Amino acid sequence: MTDVEVIPARDDGSLDGPRAWCHVMYGLHALSAIFGILTSAWIVTAFLFSWPSIISVIINYLTRDKVAGTWLATHWRWQMRTFWFAALWLLVTGLLFITFIGIPLAILVIVSTGLWVLYRVIRGWLALRDRRGMPVPATA
């Protein structure tokens, strides 16, 4: 099991602007996931390919330097890892779909990844609301 380090929050108000942007990014990701639930799209495909998530990723990359070294940086990392790992699992799903025998497994992987995305968005957003950082791998 990997050790994790939790970076505590500062409550001095200096991060209120970036914290608000983090709420916006979680909201955009959640909106994309909801599109996947309410439409014929899979949750993970809506999360990766809809405009709200794409805008969130752009905001994430453009603003991550402003939160470097703070507890909010863990949320930026959490969101980016969620997005890119979901993309990786979607690629695996695509490779499984090209074989007849892999289609049932592909469906299981895409449904599991969609539920994992929902979990990550909800867990991250709740931690942000409580002004808690997300766990990050401990450095040696």
Sequence and secondary structure as in RCSB ss.txt:
>XXXX:A:sequence
MTDVEVIPARDDGSLDGPRAWCHVMYGLHALSAIFGILTSAWIVTAFLFSWPSIISVIINYLTRDKVAGTWLATH
WRWQMRTFWFAALWLLVTGLLFITFIGIPLAILVIVSTGLWVLYRVIRGWLALRDRRGMPVPATA
>XXXX:A:secstr
   EE      SSTTHHHHHHHHHHHHHHHHHHHHHHHSSS HHHHHHHSHHHHHHHHHHHHHGGGGTTSTHHHH
HHHHHHHHHHHHHHHHHHHHHHTSTTTHHHHHHHHHHHHHHHHHHHHHHHHHHHTT    EE   
